């Protein structure tokens, strides 16, 4: 399973990566995405380093899951592109919360 973390260099994105590392999230590959200026930066991920990628139509291909915490504007632009590329998107921003065709999941309210 390939997992993208969009907004990986921000406070929440880095926490997502930390929790994934601590809990041994079962991914074959985890790719952190961030802004152009962060591209190429290396992130410590326990026994290996992950290289931050910039978002592009080519770089987002082949993911199973995309975890977003990069702000509503970035989610509005890139979440549909990840979906079109075949990924399931889980977005932490408020952008999609009131869209009728996007399920809002609150684990304490609707865990099913």
Buried (B, 14 or more C-beta within 10 A) or exposed (E): EBBBBBBBBBEBBBEBBBEBBEEEBEBEEBBBBBBEEBBEBEBEBEEEEBEBBEBEEEBBEEBBBBBBBBBBEBBEEBBEBBEEBEBEBBBBBEBBEEEEEEEEEEEEEEEE
